[in-house]
Amino acid sequence: MRVSRGTLGDVTSRSGRIALIAVGVIALILGGVWTGQGMNLIPGSFMTGSRMWLSIGLILAIVGIILIWLGLRRPGHGRTSR
């Protein structure tokens, strides 16, 4: 008998996939705003022109893209049955 462990890349329920997509979209939007502020494109904040917020924003945006991709993947994609 094989026991399957749940991982972030192994979300099969519809509600779990929707949650991943929602969190991913929020992370992507926040990452985009923080990147824009760090690049001095969005003025009016203490983050404006700060390289630290540019880096944090890029990382968060990449995490958001990964979460969206994981949520949009079809369940069972890439698995082989034994």
N, C-alpha and C positions, 0 to 999 in steps of 0.2 A: 504494500500500500504506500502510495506516494503522497506526502503532505505538501501542499502548495503554500508558500509564504507570500503574503501580500507585500508588494513593493510599489513605489510611486509609479513605475512604468507599467504596472500590472493592474490598472484600474479598469474593471469590467462593468460595474454598475453604471446606469445612465446618470444617476444623481452624482456619483463620484466624478464622472467625466465632465459634467456641467460645472461642478465646483472647481475642477482644475482649469477649465477654460475661463471661468469668471475671475479666479485669482490671477491667472496669467494675463488677462486683459487689464486688470487693475495694475499689476506690476509693470506691464508694458507702458501704460499711460503715465504712471508716476516716473518710471525710468526715463521716458521721453521728455517730460517736463524738467526733471532734474538735470538731464543732459543739456537741454536747451538753456537752462539757467547757468550751468557750468561753462557753457560755450559763450556766454554773454549775449545770447539771442533773446532771452526773456528777462528784461530788467526789473528792478524793484524789489529785490530780496537780498538777504545776507548771503545767499548762495550764488548770486550773480558774479560770474567771472572766476569762480573758484574751481581749480583743477580737481580738488577732492570730490566735489559734487558731480563733476563731469564723469569721473571714474565710477562713482557709486551709481549714477544714473545709467551708464552703459552696462554695468554688471546687472542691475535690476531689470533693464530692458531685455537682456539676453536670457535671464531666468524666466521672464514673462513669455518670451517666444518659445522656450523649451516647454513650459507648462501648457501653453496653448497647443503645441504640437502633440504632447502626450495626451491631452484631452480629446483631440480630434482623431487620433489614431483609432482604427477599428479594433474592437476587442479581439484578442487572440492573434493579432498580427505578429508574425515572426516566430510563432510557437510551433513546435513539432510535437505530435502526440506519440506516446510510446505504447 
